[in-house]
Amino acid sequence: MPGLFGFYQKKSFTQERSQELLARMKGYMQRKSISGWTCDTVALDRFAAGRVSLGTLDPASQPVISPDKRYLLFFDGQIYEYQPLKHDLKERGYLFTLDSEAELIMNLFLDQGKGFIHWLKGIFVVIIYDQLEHTLILANDRYGLFPLYCKDSADHFLFASELKGLLPFLDAERQINVSALCDFYNFHFIMGDKTFLADIQLFPYATVMEVGEKGCCQQRYWDYPYQNRERDPGPDILIEEGFSLIKKAVRNQWKPGLQVGIPLSGGLDSRLLGTIASQDKAQGLVHDAGHGSRMNFFHAGSNPRYLETQVAQKVCGFLDGEWHFFDLRSIDVSTLIPEVLTLNDSHFSCRQSWLLGIAKAAAIEGKANILLDGFCFDAQLGSTFSAIGNKNSSMSSSSSSEERIRLARDTYCGFKPEFARQFFTPEFSRSLIQITEENIRKMSEDRIHEPMQNWLQYFCFVNRARRFTIGNSWVGRNYIESAFPYMDYDLFDFCLRLPAHYRHQSWLYRQIFLQYFPNLAKIPWGKTGLPLHRYQTGISCLRDIVRGSAYYFNRMSRGQWEWGNLDINGNRRFRKDPAFRQFFLSILQDSRTSNRGMASREGIENLIRHIDSGKNYFHVVEAIVTVESFFRSFVD
């Protein structure tokens, strides 16, 4: 994946040794099988670093060097509102010769010192080396969406956007972080900043860190400050403000040289993105490097007759977009999943693989060089967490840590003791429950006075969004860049101060469509099957009951008669698709998998029998395969 890599030596070192180690790190980071990548490097006696890039975002060469030659800066990501910041700095006498975002950050750092971070809005990682003081500064955006794996020791501080970039420095014997394994088996993501290796951490979100000879110190400069219990300004004001901020957030993504594409689903996030982007492009309000005024929409599905695909195609047609359909049934999982797990260091679930096909197709066909991703907006503005209680109960801060543990486990399908014991060794099944509950309890106690709905949403932002949902985009980033309009700082702040009841049944979200795009609001929502003026009807409730009964119908037939749109459902494919089944069986039934002390041989056979009998336990298979891939890549 494009990103940064390098190290800081706390003790004396030779430049030749720095060059040798950096070249090895580069070899792990830059894939020979993917064309179009560039790599900038610098190696000094105490510091060495590099940037791997697709050449789309901030293509100017790095590092940027300060006029007095004291500071070297590497940057990965994108900065919003670049022009106003640049204009302000030029007014204060700072020179710009590269017209790059990295140069902007350097000038801002020279002007503000470590306080530069408070002026930046965007998704990014910044590395600054001080050649005079021999210190290193690392900083990232509010949400920590660009991964940076770090290892601190007595001799050096290492960093890389991919875990495999650190391999030249790792000891042959590697200590496993059991706590991270327990999180992953429960939720398909790791909580906090842990990795599967005990001595390597993910760089924390919203953090500025300084590393020197005596160690490192860090400071978190922002941490999801909810303000939604303050005065309610009323729906009309909120609808107008929300829509204005969304429009600004989308327009902030356009920069010279970018040819924008949009992954389109049957949901509201991508529909709203596509609508605003299409209108802006057609009206000439933004510059797009693509030919013509039509927006390119990419949809991954399995059958054109299914509601999700029909809704997406109707939206595309209404917006006069160019439709690109990627058939998920054409995927060969025996090549796709190993590639995905190699690209993401087996730290994101193998379930997060569907976007790779879209990314490859968009890049190969030349239809886009950046995808506008609707990442996380349903969690911000939608009804994701409205089901945990009504307005009054959910905004109470009186809930206990135990209640929050139960809700987090139920929301993200964590294991219960009797379930874990069926597939895992007795010792590991106990750890799966106890360690993960303790991890949730600590996260709860750190924000115990936060209302329940806010806390569960915060839990999603810092864990699931950052360690699961984003995995699709990072895998795709090996071929095409992604941008995240809904993570715009001003828009996100608006969502944090939005009274919770406006998210119930996605009320505010739907009102934006009804007020500003009434014709688009008539197209059904893939989630409900209804136009946006309705969230639920008697018929839709009955349909939901019928859909829910499909699971029991499948169970009663012991998996022989399957009901529903199941072409790409993992449970069904494991039962019905021989090639799909054989790929996963080859890993599950390998003796290495059952000799790890986690899933037992008897447990694995029991798991296979359960799925074959109609139980939908394939998510356990996905977790086992992801973890096993990690062990084979980094431990064996």
C-alpha positions as CSV (number, residue, x, y, z in Angstrom):
1,M,0.0,0.0,0.0
2,P,1.3,3.5,-0.6
3,G,2.6,5.1,2.5
4,L,5.6,6.0,4.6
5,F,8.4,3.8,6.1
6,G,11.7,4.4,7.9
7,F,13.5,4.5,11.2
8,Y,15.2,6.8,13.7
9,Q,18.4,5.6,15.4
10,K,18.8,6.6,19.0
11,K,22.5,5.6,19.0
12,S,25.3,6.1,16.5
13,F,24.9,4.4,13.1
14,T,26.6,4.5,9.7
15,Q,24.9,6.0,6.6
16,E,25.8,2.9,4.7
17,R,23.9,0.7,7.2
18,S,21.0,3.1,7.0
19,Q,20.9,2.8,3.3
20,E,21.0,-1.0,3.4
21,L,18.1,-1.3,6.0
22,L,16.0,1.2,4.2
23,A,16.4,-0.6,0.9
24,R,15.2,-3.8,2.6
25,M,12.1,-2.0,4.0
26,K,11.4,-0.5,0.6
27,G,11.5,-4.0,-0.9
28,Y,8.7,-5.1,1.4
29,M,6.7,-1.9,0.8
30,Q,6.9,-1.5,-3.0
31,R,5.2,-4.3,-4.9
32,K,6.8,-5.3,-8.2
33,S,3.6,-6.8,-9.5
34,I,1.8,-3.4,-9.4
35,S,2.9,-0.8,-11.9
36,G,2.9,3.0,-11.7
37,W,4.3,3.3,-8.2
38,T,7.0,5.8,-7.3
39,C,9.3,5.8,-4.3
40,D,11.3,8.7,-2.7
41,T,13.9,7.9,-0.1
42,V,16.6,9.6,2.0
43,A,19.1,7.9,4.3
44,L,21.2,9.7,6.9
45,D,23.3,8.4,9.7
46,R,20.5,8.8,12.3
47,F,17.4,8.9,10.2
48,A,16.2,7.1,7.0
49,A,12.7,7.3,5.4
50,G,10.8,6.8,2.2
51,R,7.4,7.3,0.7
52,V,5.7,4.9,-1.7
53,S,3.1,6.7,-3.9
54,L,0.7,6.1,-6.8
55,G,1.6,9.6,-7.9
56,T,-2.0,10.8,-7.6
57,L,-2.0,12.7,-4.3
58,D,0.7,15.3,-3.9
59,P,3.0,13.9,-6.6
60,A,5.9,16.2,-6.0
61,S,9.1,14.5,-4.9
62,Q,9.8,14.2,-1.1
63,P,11.3,14.9,1.4
64,V,10.6,18.6,1.5
65,I,13.6,20.3,3.0
66,S,13.3,23.6,5.0
67,P,15.2,26.6,3.6
68,D,17.8,26.4,6.3
69,K,18.3,22.6,5.6
70,R,17.4,21.8,9.2
71,Y,14.2,19.9,8.7
72,L,13.2,17.1,6.4
73,L,9.5,16.3,5.9
74,F,7.6,13.3,4.5
75,F,3.9,13.3,4.0
76,D,1.2,10.9,3.0
77,G,-2.4,11.8,2.5
78,Q,-4.4,14.9,1.5
79,I,-5.1,18.3,3.0
80,Y,-8.5,20.0,2.8
81,E,-8.7,23.8,2.2
82,Y,-5.2,23.9,0.9
83,Q,-5.5,27.2,-1.0
84,P,-6.7,29.4,2.0
85,L,-3.9,28.1,4.1
86,K,-1.4,28.7,1.4
87,H,-2.6,32.2,0.8
88,D,-2.4,33.0,4.5
89,L,1.2,31.7,4.7
90,K,2.3,33.6,1.6
91,E,0.9,36.7,3.1
92,R,3.2,36.1,6.1
93,G,6.2,35.8,3.8
94,Y,6.6,32.0,3.3
95,L,7.8,30.8,-0.1
96,F,6.1,28.2,-2.2
97,T,8.1,26.7,-5.1
98,L,6.6,23.2,-5.3
99,D,2.9,23.9,-5.0
100,S,2.6,20.7,-2.9
101,E,0.7,19.9,0.3
102,A,3.9,18.7,1.9
103,E,5.5,22.1,1.2
104,L,2.4,23.7,2.9
105,I,2.9,21.5,6.0
106,M,6.6,22.4,6.2
107,N,5.8,26.1,6.1
108,L,3.1,25.7,8.6
109,F,5.5,23.8,10.9
110,L,8.1,26.5,10.6
111,D,5.4,29.1,11.5
112,Q,3.6,27.2,14.3
113,G,6.0,24.5,15.6
114,K,4.2,21.4,16.8
115,G,1.1,23.5,16.9
116,F,0.9,23.1,13.1
117,I,-1.4,20.2,13.6
118,H,-4.3,22.4,14.8
119,W,-4.3,24.2,11.5
120,L,-4.6,21.1,9.3
121,K,-7.7,19.5,8.1
122,G,-7.5,16.3,6.1
123,I,-6.5,12.6,6.2
124,F,-2.7,12.3,6.6
125,V,0.5,11.1,8.3
126,V,3.4,13.5,8.7
127,I,7.0,12.7,9.5
128,I,9.5,15.5,10.3
129,Y,13.2,15.0,11.2
130,D,15.2,17.7,12.9
131,Q,18.8,17.4,11.8
132,L,20.1,19.8,14.4
133,E,18.4,18.4,17.5
134,H,18.3,14.8,16.1
135,T,14.6,14.4,17.0
136,L,11.7,13.0,15.1
137,I,8.1,14.3,15.0
138,L,5.2,12.1,13.9
139,A,1.6,13.4,13.5
140,N,-1.6,12.2,12.0
141,D,-5.2,13.3,11.4
142,R,-8.0,13.3,13.9
143,Y,-9.2,9.8,13.0
144,G,-5.9,8.0,12.4
145,L,-7.3,6.5,9.1
146,F,-3.9,6.2,7.5
147,P,-2.2,3.2,9.3
148,L,1.3,3.6,10.6
149,Y,2.8,0.7,12.5
150,C,5.5,1.6,15.1
151,K,8.0,-0.2,17.2
152,D,10.0,1.6,19.9
153,S,13.2,0.0,21.4
154,A,16.3,1.1,23.2
155,D,18.2,1.4,19.9
156,H,15.7,2.7,17.4
157,F,12.2,3.8,16.6
158,L,10.6,2.2,13.5
159,F,7.6,3.1,11.4
160,A,5.9,1.8,8.3
161,S,2.4,2.0,6.7
162,E,2.5,-1.7,6.3
163,L,3.5,-4.1,9.1
164,K,5.7,-6.1,6.6
165,G,7.8,-3.0,6.2
166,L,9.2,-3.6,9.7
167,L,10.3,-7.2,8.9
168,P,14.0,-6.3,8.5
169,F,14.2,-5.3,12.1
170,L,12.0,-8.0,13.8
171,D,13.6,-10.7,15.9
172,A,13.2,-14.3,14.6
173,E,11.1,-15.1,17.7
174,R,8.0,-12.9,17.8
175,Q,5.8,-12.5,20.8
176,I,2.1,-12.7,20.0
177,N,-0.5,-10.3,21.5
178,V,-3.2,-12.6,22.8
179,S,-5.4,-9.7,23.7
180,A,-5.5,-8.6,20.0
181,L,-6.3,-12.1,18.9
182,C,-9.2,-12.3,21.3
183,D,-10.6,-9.0,20.0
184,F,-10.3,-10.1,16.4
185,Y,-12.0,-13.4,16.9
186,N,-14.9,-11.7,18.7
187,F,-15.4,-8.7,16.4
188,H,-13.3,-9.1,13.2
189,F,-11.3,-6.1,14.4
190,I,-8.7,-5.3,17.0
191,M,-9.6,-2.7,19.6
192,G,-7.4,0.4,20.1
193,D,-3.9,0.5,18.8
194,K,-2.8,-3.1,19.3
195,T,-1.5,-5.4,16.6
196,F,-1.1,-9.2,16.6
197,L,2.6,-8.6,17.5
198,A,3.1,-7.6,21.2
199,D,5.9,-5.1,20.6
200,I,4.3,-3.3,17.6
201,Q,1.6,-0.7,17.9
202,L,-0.6,1.3,15.5
203,F,0.1,5.0,15.7
204,P,-2.7,6.4,17.9
205,Y,-5.3,8.7,16.3
206,A,-5.1,12.5,16.7
207,T,-1.6,12.3,18.0
208,V,1.6,14.3,17.9
209,M,4.7,12.3,19.0
210,E,8.3,13.4,19.5
211,V,11.0,10.8,19.5
212,G,14.6,11.5,20.8
213,E,17.6,9.8,22.2
214,K,15.9,9.5,25.6
215,G,12.6,8.0,24.4
216,C,9.4,9.4,23.1
217,C,6.5,11.5,24.3
218,Q,3.1,11.9,22.7
219,Q,0.0,14.0,23.1
220,R,-3.6,13.5,21.8
221,Y,-4.9,16.8,20.5
222,W,-8.6,15.8,19.8
223,D,-10.8,13.0,21.1
224,Y,-14.5,13.0,19.8
225,P,-15.9,15.9,21.9
226,Y,-19.7,15.3,21.9
227,Q,-21.8,18.4,22.3
228,N,-25.2,16.9,21.5
229,R,-26.9,17.5,24.9
230,E,-26.8,21.2,24.4
231,R,-29.6,23.4,23.0
232,D,-31.5,22.0,20.0
233,P,-31.6,24.7,17.3
234,G,-34.5,22.9,15.5
235,P,-34.8,20.7,12.4
236,D,-35.0,23.4,9.7
237,I,-31.7,25.0,10.8
238,L,-30.0,21.6,11.2
239,I,-31.2,20.4,7.7
240,E,-29.8,23.5,6.1
241,E,-26.5,23.5,8.0
242,G,-26.0,19.8,7.4
243,F,-26.6,20.0,3.7
244,S,-24.3,23.0,3.3
245,L,-21.5,21.2,5.1
246,I,-22.0,18.0,3.0
247,K,-21.7,20.1,-0.2
248,K,-18.5,21.7,1.1
249,A,-17.1,18.4,2.1
250,V,-17.6,16.9,-1.4
251,R,-16.2,19.9,-3.2
252,N,-13.1,19.9,-1.0
253,Q,-12.1,16.6,-2.6
254,W,-11.5,17.9,-6.1
255,K,-8.0,18.9,-7.0
256,P,-6.2,19.4,-10.3
257,G,-5.3,16.0,-11.9
258,L,-8.0,14.0,-10.2
259,Q,-10.5,11.9,-12.1
260,V,-13.2,11.0,-9.7
261,G,-15.2,7.8,-9.5
262,I,-17.8,6.7,-6.9
263,P,-18.5,3.2,-5.6
264,L,-22.4,3.2,-5.7
265,S,-24.5,0.9,-3.5
266,G,-28.2,0.9,-2.7
267,G,-27.6,3.0,0.4
268,L,-27.8,6.7,1.1
269,D,-24.2,7.5,1.6
270,S,-23.0,6.9,-1.9
271,R,-26.3,8.2,-3.4
272,L,-25.8,11.6,-1.7
273,L,-22.1,11.7,-2.7
274,G,-23.0,10.8,-6.3
275,T,-25.8,13.4,-6.5
276,I,-23.7,16.3,-5.3
277,A,-20.6,15.3,-7.2
278,S,-22.6,14.8,-10.5
279,Q,-24.3,18.2,-10.2
280,D,-21.0,20.0,-9.4
281,K,-19.2,18.3,-12.3
282,A,-22.1,19.0,-14.8
283,Q,-22.3,22.6,-13.7
284,G,-18.5,23.1,-14.0
285,L,-18.2,24.0,-10.3
286,V,-15.2,21.6,-9.9
287,H,-12.3,20.5,-12.1
288,D,-12.3,16.9,-13.0
289,A,-9.5,15.4,-15.2
290,G,-11.9,13.0,-16.7
291,H,-13.4,13.5,-20.2
292,G,-17.0,14.7,-20.4
293,S,-19.4,15.7,-17.8
294,R,-20.7,12.3,-16.8
295,M,-19.7,10.8,-13.4
296,N,-18.4,7.2,-13.3
297,F,-20.2,4.9,-10.9
298,F,-18.9,1.5,-9.9
299,H,-21.2,-1.1,-8.4
300,A,-20.2,-4.6,-7.0
301,G,-23.0,-7.1,-7.1
302,S,-24.0,-10.6,-8.1
303,N,-27.4,-10.4,-9.9
304,P,-28.9,-7.4,-11.7
305,R,-32.3,-8.4,-10.5
306,Y,-31.5,-7.9,-6.8
307,L,-32.9,-4.8,-5.1
308,E,-29.5,-3.4,-4.1
309,T,-28.3,-3.4,-7.7
310,Q,-31.6,-2.2,-9.1
311,V,-31.6,0.8,-6.8
312,A,-28.0,1.7,-7.6
313,Q,-28.6,1.5,-11.3
314,K,-31.7,3.7,-11.0
315,V,-29.7,6.3,-9.2
316,C,-26.9,6.1,-11.8
317,G,-29.5,6.5,-14.6
318,F,-31.2,9.4,-12.9
319,L,-27.9,11.2,-12.6
320,D,-26.9,10.4,-16.2
321,G,-23.8,8.6,-14.9
322,E,-21.7,6.0,-16.6
323,W,-22.5,2.6,-15.1
324,H,-19.8,0.0,-14.3
325,F,-20.9,-3.3,-12.9
326,F,-18.4,-5.7,-11.2
327,D,-19.8,-9.3,-10.8
328,L,-18.7,-10.6,-7.4
329,R,-19.4,-14.2,-8.6
330,S,-16.5,-13.9,-11.1
331,I,-14.0,-13.7,-8.2
332,D,-11.7,-16.6,-7.7
333,V,-11.4,-16.6,-3.9
334,S,-8.3,-18.8,-4.0
335,T,-6.4,-15.9,-5.5
336,L,-8.4,-12.9,-4.2
337,I,-8.3,-13.6,-0.5
338,P,-4.5,-14.4,-0.3
339,E,-3.9,-11.2,-2.2
340,V,-6.1,-9.2,0.1
341,L,-4.5,-10.7,3.2
342,T,-1.1,-10.0,1.8
343,L,-1.9,-6.4,1.1
344,N,-3.5,-5.7,4.5
345,D,-0.9,-7.7,6.6
346,S,-3.8,-10.0,7.7
347,H,-4.8,-7.2,10.1
348,F,-8.2,-6.6,8.4
349,S,-10.8,-9.3,8.0
350,C,-10.7,-11.3,4.8
351,R,-14.4,-10.3,4.5
352,Q,-13.2,-6.8,3.6
353,S,-12.2,-7.8,0.1
354,W,-15.0,-6.8,-2.3
355,L,-13.7,-3.4,-3.2
356,L,-10.5,-4.7,-4.6
357,G,-12.2,-5.8,-7.8
358,I,-13.7,-2.3,-8.3
359,A,-10.3,-0.6,-7.6
360,K,-8.5,-2.8,-10.1
361,A,-11.2,-2.3,-12.8
362,A,-11.3,1.5,-12.3
363,A,-7.5,1.7,-12.5
364,I,-7.1,-0.6,-15.4
365,E,-9.9,1.0,-17.5
366,G,-8.6,4.4,-16.7
367,K,-12.0,5.6,-15.7
368,A,-10.9,7.1,-12.3
369,N,-7.7,7.7,-10.3
370,I,-9.5,8.4,-7.0
371,L,-12.7,7.0,-5.5
372,L,-15.0,9.1,-3.3
373,D,-15.9,6.7,-0.5
374,G,-19.0,7.1,1.6
375,F,-17.1,5.7,4.5
376,C,-18.7,5.9,8.0
377,F,-21.5,8.4,7.3
378,D,-24.3,6.1,8.3
379,A,-22.6,5.8,11.7
380,Q,-22.3,9.6,11.9
381,L,-25.8,10.7,10.6
382,G,-27.8,7.5,10.1
383,S,-29.7,5.1,12.4
384,T,-26.8,2.7,13.1
385,F,-27.1,3.2,16.9
386,S,-30.7,4.3,17.3
387,A,-31.8,0.8,18.0
388,I,-30.2,0.7,21.4
389,G,-33.0,2.7,23.0
390,N,-35.3,5.7,22.8
391,K,-34.2,9.3,23.1
392,N,-34.3,9.5,26.9
393,S,-32.8,6.2,27.8
394,S,-30.0,6.3,25.2
395,M,-28.8,9.7,26.3
396,S,-28.6,8.8,29.9
397,S,-25.0,8.4,31.3
398,S,-26.1,6.1,34.1
399,S,-25.4,2.8,32.3
400,S,-22.8,0.5,33.9
401,S,-19.6,-0.9,32.3
402,E,-21.3,-4.3,32.3
403,E,-24.2,-3.0,30.3
404,R,-21.8,-1.5,27.8
405,I,-19.9,-4.7,27.5
406,R,-23.1,-6.5,26.7
407,L,-24.2,-3.9,24.1
408,A,-20.8,-3.8,22.4
409,R,-20.7,-7.6,22.3
410,D,-24.3,-7.9,21.0
411,T,-23.9,-5.1,18.4
412,Y,-20.7,-6.5,16.9
413,C,-21.6,-10.2,17.3
414,G,-19.0,-11.0,20.0
415,F,-18.8,-14.6,21.3
416,K,-20.7,-15.9,24.3
417,P,-19.1,-18.5,26.5
418,E,-21.2,-21.5,25.3
419,F,-20.6,-20.5,21.7
420,A,-16.8,-20.1,22.0
421,R,-16.4,-23.5,23.7
422,Q,-17.8,-25.3,20.7
423,F,-14.8,-24.4,18.5
424,F,-11.9,-23.3,20.6
425,T,-9.7,-24.9,23.2
426,P,-10.9,-24.5,26.8
427,E,-8.1,-22.2,27.7
428,F,-8.5,-20.0,24.7
429,S,-12.3,-19.9,24.8
430,R,-12.0,-18.5,28.4
431,S,-9.6,-15.9,27.2
432,L,-11.9,-14.9,24.3
433,I,-14.5,-13.9,26.8
434,Q,-12.5,-12.6,29.7
435,I,-9.8,-10.6,27.9
436,T,-12.2,-9.0,25.4
437,E,-14.6,-8.0,28.2
438,E,-11.8,-6.4,30.1
439,N,-10.7,-4.5,27.0
440,I,-14.3,-3.1,26.5
441,R,-14.6,-2.4,30.3
442,K,-11.4,-0.2,30.2
443,M,-12.6,1.7,27.1
444,S,-16.0,2.2,28.9
445,E,-14.5,3.5,32.1
446,D,-12.3,6.0,30.2
447,R,-15.6,7.6,29.1
448,I,-18.0,6.4,31.7
449,H,-20.0,9.7,31.8
450,E,-20.7,9.6,28.1
451,P,-24.3,8.7,27.3
452,M,-24.8,5.2,26.1
453,Q,-25.6,6.1,22.4
454,N,-22.6,8.4,22.2
455,W,-20.3,5.8,23.8
456,L,-21.4,3.1,21.4
457,Q,-20.9,5.4,18.4
458,Y,-17.5,6.4,19.8
459,F,-16.6,2.7,20.1
460,C,-17.5,2.3,16.4
461,F,-15.4,5.3,15.3
462,V,-12.2,4.3,17.1
463,N,-12.5,0.6,16.6
464,R,-14.7,-0.8,13.9
465,A,-14.5,2.1,11.5
466,R,-10.7,2.4,11.9
467,R,-9.8,-1.3,12.2
468,F,-12.5,-3.0,10.0
469,T,-14.5,-0.8,7.7
470,I,-11.6,1.1,6.3
471,G,-9.9,-2.2,5.3
472,N,-11.6,-2.3,1.9
473,S,-10.3,1.1,1.0
474,W,-6.7,0.4,2.1
475,V,-6.6,-2.8,0.1
476,G,-8.0,-0.9,-3.0
477,R,-5.4,1.8,-2.4
478,N,-2.7,-0.4,-3.9
479,Y,-4.4,0.4,-7.2
480,I,-6.3,3.6,-6.8
481,E,-6.6,6.3,-4.2
482,S,-9.6,6.9,-2.0
483,A,-11.0,10.1,-0.5
484,F,-13.5,10.3,2.4
485,P,-15.7,13.4,2.1
486,Y,-17.8,12.6,5.1
487,M,-14.7,12.8,7.4
488,D,-14.5,16.5,6.7
489,Y,-13.7,18.1,10.1
490,D,-16.5,20.7,10.0
491,L,-19.1,18.1,8.9
492,F,-17.9,15.6,11.5
493,D,-18.2,18.3,14.2
494,F,-21.7,19.0,13.1
495,C,-22.5,15.3,13.6
496,L,-21.0,15.2,17.0
497,R,-23.3,18.0,18.2
498,L,-26.4,16.7,16.5
499,P,-29.0,15.7,19.0
500,A,-29.3,11.9,18.9
501,H,-33.0,11.7,18.1
502,Y,-32.4,13.3,14.7
503,R,-30.5,10.1,13.8
504,H,-33.4,7.8,14.7
505,Q,-34.6,6.1,11.6
506,S,-32.1,8.3,9.7
507,W,-34.6,11.1,10.0
508,L,-32.3,14.1,9.2
509,Y,-30.5,12.2,6.5
510,R,-33.8,11.4,4.7
511,Q,-35.1,15.0,5.2
512,I,-32.0,16.3,3.3
513,F,-33.0,14.2,0.3
514,L,-36.7,15.1,0.6
515,Q,-36.0,18.8,0.7
516,Y,-33.1,19.2,-1.8
517,F,-33.5,16.1,-4.1
518,P,-37.2,15.2,-4.0
519,N,-37.0,13.2,-7.2
520,L,-34.1,11.1,-6.0
521,A,-36.0,10.5,-2.8
522,K,-38.6,8.6,-4.7
523,I,-36.1,5.9,-5.6
524,P,-36.3,3.2,-2.9
525,W,-33.6,2.8,-0.3
526,G,-31.9,-0.5,-0.5
527,K,-32.1,-0.9,3.3
528,T,-35.9,-0.6,3.5
529,G,-37.2,-1.1,0.0
530,L,-39.2,2.1,0.4
531,P,-39.0,5.7,-0.9
532,L,-37.4,8.0,1.6
533,H,-40.6,9.7,2.8
534,R,-41.3,6.4,4.6
535,Y,-39.1,4.4,6.9
536,Q,-41.5,1.6,7.7
537,T,-44.9,0.3,6.6
538,G,-47.1,-2.6,7.5
539,I,-46.0,-4.4,4.3
540,S,-42.3,-3.7,4.9
541,C,-42.6,-5.0,8.5
542,L,-44.2,-8.2,7.1
543,R,-41.4,-8.4,4.5
544,D,-38.8,-8.1,7.2
545,I,-40.5,-10.9,9.2
546,V,-40.4,-13.1,6.0
547,R,-36.8,-12.3,5.4
548,G,-35.9,-13.1,9.1
549,S,-37.7,-16.5,8.8
550,A,-35.4,-17.4,5.9
551,Y,-32.7,-18.4,8.4
552,Y,-35.0,-20.8,10.2
553,F,-36.2,-22.2,6.8
554,N,-32.6,-22.9,5.9
555,R,-31.9,-24.5,9.3
556,M,-35.0,-26.8,9.1
557,S,-33.8,-28.0,5.7
558,R,-30.3,-28.5,7.2
559,G,-28.9,-26.1,4.6
560,Q,-30.3,-28.0,1.6
561,W,-33.0,-25.4,0.6
562,E,-31.7,-21.9,0.7
563,W,-33.9,-18.8,0.5
564,G,-33.0,-15.3,-0.4
565,N,-30.3,-13.4,-2.4
566,L,-27.5,-15.7,-1.3
567,D,-25.3,-15.9,-4.4
568,I,-22.4,-14.3,-2.6
569,N,-23.3,-15.2,1.0
570,G,-20.4,-17.0,2.6
571,N,-22.5,-19.5,4.4
572,R,-24.3,-20.5,1.3
573,R,-21.2,-20.6,-0.9
574,F,-19.4,-22.8,1.7
575,R,-22.3,-25.2,1.5
576,K,-22.9,-25.1,-2.3
577,D,-19.8,-23.9,-4.1
578,P,-17.1,-26.6,-4.3
579,A,-14.2,-24.4,-5.3
580,F,-15.1,-21.8,-2.6
581,R,-15.5,-24.5,0.0
582,Q,-12.2,-26.2,-0.9
583,F,-10.2,-23.0,-0.5
584,F,-11.4,-22.6,3.1
585,L,-11.2,-26.3,4.0
586,S,-7.5,-26.4,2.8
587,I,-6.7,-23.9,5.6
588,L,-9.2,-25.1,8.2
589,Q,-8.1,-28.7,8.0
590,D,-4.3,-28.0,7.8
591,S,-2.7,-29.3,11.0
592,R,-0.9,-25.9,11.5
593,T,-4.3,-24.2,12.1
594,S,-5.4,-26.6,14.9
595,N,-1.9,-26.7,16.5
596,R,-1.9,-22.9,17.4
597,G,-3.7,-23.5,20.7
598,M,-6.8,-21.6,19.6
599,A,-9.2,-23.4,17.3
600,S,-9.0,-27.1,18.1
601,R,-9.2,-29.9,15.5
602,E,-12.5,-31.2,17.0
603,G,-13.8,-27.6,17.1
604,I,-13.0,-27.0,13.5
605,E,-14.8,-30.2,12.4
606,N,-17.7,-29.2,14.6
607,L,-17.8,-25.8,12.9
608,I,-17.9,-27.4,9.5
609,R,-20.7,-29.6,10.5
610,H,-22.7,-26.7,12.0
611,I,-22.4,-24.7,8.7
612,D,-23.3,-27.7,6.6
613,S,-26.4,-28.2,8.8
614,G,-27.7,-24.7,8.0
615,K,-26.2,-22.6,10.8
616,N,-24.7,-19.4,9.6
617,Y,-21.3,-19.5,11.4
618,F,-19.1,-18.6,8.4
619,H,-17.9,-15.5,10.2
620,V,-15.9,-17.8,12.5
621,V,-14.3,-19.4,9.4
622,E,-13.3,-15.9,8.1
623,A,-11.7,-15.0,11.5
624,I,-9.7,-18.3,11.6
625,V,-8.5,-17.9,8.1
626,T,-7.4,-14.3,8.6
627,V,-5.5,-15.1,11.8
628,E,-3.9,-18.2,10.2
629,S,-2.7,-16.1,7.3
630,F,-1.0,-13.7,9.8
631,F,0.8,-16.6,11.5
632,R,2.0,-18.0,8.2
633,S,3.2,-14.6,7.0
634,F,4.8,-13.2,10.1
635,V,5.4,-16.0,12.6
636,D,6.1,-19.4,11.0
